[in-house]
Amino acid sequence: MKFSQFVSIFLVSAFFGCSSDPNVTQEDEMSTINKDTAKEIKIYTTAKDSDYRLSLTDTKQFFEGSQPPETVNSIFVNPDKQFQKILGFGGSITDASAEVFAKLPENKQQEFLEAYFDKENGIGYTLARITIHSADFSSESFTYVEDGDKELTSFSIDRDKNFRIPLIKRATNAAGGELLLYASPWSAPAFMKTNKSMLFGGKLLPEYYDSWARYYVKFIESYEEEGMPMWGISIQNEPMAVQRWESMIYTAEEERDFLKNHLGPIMEQSGYGDKNIVVWDHNRDLMAHRANVIFGDPEASKYAWGIGYHWYETWYTDCYPHCDGFENMHENLALVNQSFPDKPILFTEGTVEAFSTDKYQYWPNAERYGFSMIRDFNRGTVGWTDWNLLLDQTGGPNHVSNFCFAPIHGDTSTGELIYTPTYYYIGHFSKFVGPDSVRISTSVSRNVVLATSFLNPDGTMATIVMNKSNDSIKYSFFLNDRQVDLTIPPRAMQTLVY
């Protein structure tokens, strides 16, 4: 579905920064203007068993609010109370995504780029994660150096120029010329590891600590020479997971010491001290412990931008909607945020596994995203990075048959694009919440809906509401002392723009 069919987002026409009171900050001015001028609210909806897909379904007028009774479902937004600044939303440009993209007809390639990266005709992605050499979503294992080359004299990213780099450049253009890029390794080259394999875990041998740290530097240098600035890196994808694909293990202390004694200093000495280094890059379950060990050491912490996390401990696909036993995992984010408020928290990877073509439109897959995104942003997350942007009709390619879902699939036999509900659920955030927006205070009076809200730099606000029940729900929405009465369909997401 083309987004040009939808009415454009309502923008509040106001100029900020011209207050006659020198004691009023821009933040104060934004809050005051929004309180006094908010009149109209637009409702965009995606709903199961309907044609609504990020569709403009209603426009209403605010009226003077009144105290609701406890029996009424209510959402309250207070833009004066502001929290974390948002980095952005996006997905991973993997080798698999790039290879599938290259097989699509040119018109479908252009549709794909607009669907993800165009703000008006798509959902406005602003960031992308890439892998440092191969991962499971590559057609085969490979590195950028010849076997045994400790000095990295053979380092070359020529292989990436076939598919991955062309897609990154086209995605950047589609995003308006800027795309925040960060990179993660799944494993060091086999000769640097204890098990002499890129697969099945293993650890980095001490004699290669500096060589591996220089590998990151070489990667950044090579990509930036090709015109792709790097925002940063994560130290290791899933450092506690022994996988049958590319993987490598660090304990918390080992990751701390590698960062403190090798990677951090070498990045700094090489002129890349301004690049952001993300630690952990694994599941919510152990992230508080990892944060305590690394951020609790001042000499290691000074090199770390923040902490990344995945969601594979939760298995919402199997348990939804009865996931109460797993919801506590989200509280680990809140704990890290409270313990280390100067260290941002970034969702670096998530996907639904166990691919099958009969579940392209399986609604719980999307609801897993909506549920996690709302709860995680309300606990301090600053950005969201989905896994593969694009996969084929098999859920691949993947060199170890670890086939998964993507928000969009490309059927390489027909040349068609298949949009899953997940694409639209993510879009309820990414299309309406821009970089440098801030999360604002949002509360719900009853547990029948989930909600979170953001204030954009242009003064517009967006509240995302999720109904995970099978019933249509009426609710009153309050922006300070202004009110509007709304209805959300069963199994639906809404974004309220005002």
Summary of the structure (lengths in Angstrom):
residues: 498
radius of gyration: 22.7
end to end distance: 24.0
largest distance: 72.2
contacts: 1722
relative contact order: 0.18
helix: 31%
strand: 27%
